[in-house]
Amino acid sequence: MSYVIRSVRADEWAAAKELRLAALRDPVAHLAFLETYEEAAARPDSFWQERTAGAAEGADARQQIIAEGPDGQWVGTLTVLVEEPGTTDWAGLPVERRQGHLVGVFVRPEERGSGLTEVLFDAALEWAWGRGLERVRLIVHEENGRAQRFYRRAGFVPSGLMVPLGDSAERELEFVLERSSVGVPFSDG
């Protein structure tokens, strides 16, 4: 299947909202996202407008990349956040280097296994490397084995950092891809 891979535009907030809500209804959403469907659905349109504009084409601090199917429907997305040294991340941990943080990875179930996630990751990495980021990281739930396998095939490796999730015994694991290791192809294994 042919996809159009591009950054969102600020005026596309309604489509961004719809895709996010679809992601949060996915059976593994509790492992993949920190937000619930109910929380996201309750947010006002102004939230979605600001969120989309802040990650739209031309933004420097973050970029939401989407995949459009032949019929124009958005079928996948991810967002790259730029983290600067001297700041703290979402978990309150110090950021020590200029890096990208991949979040909000979602591909509609009917598109999974098509190679679309790889194409989205390639676009995200191209955007990150084009901004001079030293590495890209992502955080994945310790029980989300499917995602971990994909991230390894994409060249990401566990850094050893484990982030506790609130008061629970659950943890998320950091996976990283150094810019110096770019060129590692996806493998089928």
C-alpha positions in Angstrom: 0.0 0.0 0.0 1.1 3.5 -0.7 1.2 6.1 2.2 1.9 9.8 2.3 4.3 10.4 5.2 4.4 14.0 6.4 4.2 16.4 9.4 0.9 17.5 10.6 -0.4 21.0 9.8 -1.8 23.2 12.6 -5.3 23.2 11.2 -5.5 19.4 11.3 -6.2 19.2 15.0 -9.5 17.3 14.6 -7.8 14.5 12.7 -5.0 14.5 15.3 -7.6 14.2 18.0 -9.4 11.3 16.3 -6.2 9.3 15.7 -5.1 9.8 19.3 -8.5 8.7 20.6 -8.3 5.6 18.4 -4.8 4.9 19.8 -6.2 5.1 23.3 -8.9 2.6 22.5 -6.4 0.0 21.3 -6.2 -3.1 23.5 -2.6 -2.5 24.5 -3.1 1.3 25.2 -2.6 0.7 28.9 0.9 -0.5 28.2 1.7 2.1 25.5 0.3 5.4 26.7 0.3 7.3 30.0 -3.0 8.9 29.3 -6.4 7.1 29.2 -9.1 7.4 26.6 -11.4 9.0 29.1 -8.8 11.7 30.0 -8.1 12.5 26.4 -11.8 12.6 25.3 -12.6 15.0 28.1 -10.1 17.6 26.8 -11.5 20.7 25.1 -10.9 21.4 21.5 -8.5 24.2 22.5 -6.1 21.6 23.9 -6.1 19.7 20.6 -5.6 22.9 18.6 -2.6 23.9 20.8 -1.1 20.4 20.8 -1.3 20.0 17.1 0.0 23.5 16.3 3.0 23.0 18.7 4.0 19.8 16.8 3.1 21.0 13.3 5.2 21.4 10.2 7.9 24.0 10.9 7.9 23.6 14.7 11.4 23.2 16.3 10.7 21.7 19.7 8.5 18.7 18.5 7.1 17.2 15.3 4.1 15.0 14.8 4.5 12.8 11.8 1.5 11.0 10.3 0.8 8.5 7.6 -2.1 9.0 5.3 -3.6 6.1 3.4 -4.8 6.4 -0.2 -8.2 7.5 0.9 -6.7 10.3 3.0 -7.4 8.6 6.4 -4.7 9.0 8.9 -3.4 5.4 9.7 -0.3 6.0 11.8 1.5 8.6 13.8 4.4 9.3 16.1 5.9 12.5 17.6 9.5 13.5 18.2 10.2 15.7 21.2 13.5 17.6 21.3 15.0 17.4 24.8 17.8 19.8 25.7 20.6 19.3 28.2 20.0 20.9 31.6 16.3 20.3 31.5 14.2 17.5 33.0 12.1 14.9 31.2 8.5 13.9 31.7 9.6 11.6 34.6 11.6 14.4 36.3 14.9 12.9 35.3 17.8 15.1 34.1 18.4 15.4 30.4 22.2 15.3 29.9 22.4 15.7 26.1 20.5 17.1 23.1 18.3 14.2 22.0 15.0 13.3 20.5 12.3 11.4 22.4 9.8 9.4 20.4 6.3 9.3 21.8 2.8 8.5 20.8 3.7 5.7 18.4 0.5 4.3 16.9 -0.5 2.4 13.7 -4.1 1.3 13.2 -4.4 -2.4 13.6 -5.4 -3.1 10.0 -2.1 -1.5 8.9 0.2 -3.3 11.3 2.7 -5.7 9.7 2.7 -3.6 6.5 6.0 -1.9 7.0 4.3 1.4 7.9 5.9 1.7 11.4 9.3 1.4 9.9 8.5 4.1 7.4 7.3 6.4 10.2 10.4 5.7 12.2 12.6 6.5 9.2 10.8 9.9 8.9 11.2 10.6 12.6 14.9 9.8 12.6 15.4 11.9 9.5 13.7 14.8 11.2 15.8 14.3 14.4 19.1 13.9 12.7 18.3 17.0 10.5 18.2 19.0 13.7 21.5 17.8 14.9 20.2 15.6 17.7 22.9 13.2 19.1 20.5 10.4 19.8 16.9 9.4 19.9 15.3 7.6 22.7 11.9 6.1 23.6 10.4 4.6 26.7 8.5 1.3 26.5 6.6 -0.6 29.2 8.5 -3.6 30.4 5.6 -5.9 29.5 5.2 -4.6 25.9 7.2 -7.3 24.3 5.9 -6.6 20.7 7.0 -3.0 20.8 10.4 -3.9 22.3 11.0 -6.4 19.5 10.2 -3.8 16.9 12.4 -1.2 18.6 15.3 -3.6 18.6 14.8 -4.4 14.9 14.9 -0.6 14.3 18.3 -0.4 15.9 17.3 0.8 19.3 19.0 -0.9 22.3 18.2 -0.8 26.0 20.2 1.8 27.9 19.6 0.2 31.3 17.5 3.1 32.5 14.3 1.9 34.2 11.5 4.4 35.0 9.0 3.5 37.7 5.3 4.1 36.8 3.8 6.1 39.7 3.2 4.1 42.8 2.9 0.7 41.0 5.6 -1.9 40.7 5.5 -1.5 36.9 8.4 0.0 35.0 9.2 1.4 31.7 12.5 0.8 29.9 14.5 3.3 27.9 15.7 2.3 24.5 18.2 4.5 22.6 19.6 4.9 19.1 22.8 6.8 18.8 23.3 9.0 15.7 26.6 7.2 15.2 24.8 3.9 14.7 22.5 5.2 11.9 22.4 3.0 8.9 21.5 -0.1 10.8 18.8 -1.6 8.5 15.6 -3.1 9.8 15.8 -6.9 10.1 13.0 -9.4 9.8 14.2 -11.3 12.9 
